[in-house]
Amino acid sequence: MFGLKTVHQNHVGLVETLGKYSREVSAGLNFYIPFFQRIQIVDLAMIPLSLQGYSVITKDNAEVQTNVTLNYHITDARKFQYENSNSVESMIQLVRGHLRDIIGKLDLNEALGSTSKINADLATAIGDLTDTYGIKVDRVNIDELKPSASITESMEKQIRADREKTAAIAKANGDARSIEIETKARNEATVSTAKAEAAATIARADAKAYEIKKLNDTLASVDNKYFTAQQIQAFAALAGSATNTVVMDKDSIGKYADIPVTAKVMNQMVDKK
């Protein structure tokens, strides 16, 4: 009496006779002896496995929660089934152990920014070690590295402090620039005012010098008759004023006395006495 067992594509069957492994059968329809034999089916397809909430410590003693995704497949069904009581759990422990060693050599900032490198280092570290369990790890990926709540809070505070510091520096630079511009404008205005006043002073001085020059030129071109006429006008004005005393040297008195108009003015001044 024979039993029939169908093994599907990409699977193998392990035939046990009286509880002992006897042979391996491939995909298809296979015969076995009921009660004396049984066939265990092992899946050879690639299997994804997610390791959630695994805690590791960085070199600077920061606790980090990590989520890891594995893709593996069974390469040796006999080893996988009989040489380890739980080959998948053994593989997981191996991966976690190497991941702990790799991240433990990195600072928190290095770990957070080096997930690609950690993936490559972890894949290299695992290598063919899982062959003992009849398993091959095809791909390992760090899905997330998340610092603990306390570290996250500290990092957020540091980020806020850095932003506030940057804003304060920017404001100080802006104020300094504003003061610099304002001071420069005041200085330029002062210089412009000083230049204008200097130009006005020079213009006035030039005008005064021109006036004096013209007067000197005029005086240089007149003869003694002009000065005598001016002196006569002065005597005439003096004669009509309340002043009745003129101090002159005797030579000037004799000279002006010879002039009829001057003599008349002098006589009027004498009569006022």
Secondary structure, DSSP 8 states (H G I E B T S, - for coil): --EEEEE-TTEEEEEEETTEEEEEE-SEEEEE-TTTEEEEEEE-S-EEEEEEEEEEE-TTS-EEEEEEEEEEEES-HHHHHHS-TTHHHHHHHHHHHHHHHHHHTS-HHHHHT-HHHHHHHHHHHHTTGGGGGTEEEEEEEEEEEEE-HHHHHHHHHHHHHHHHHHHHHHHHHHHHHHHHHHHHHHHHHHHHHHHHHHHHHHHHHHHHHHHHHHHHHHHHH--HHHHHHHHHHHHHHHHTSS-------HHHHHHHHTSHHHHHHHHHHHHH-
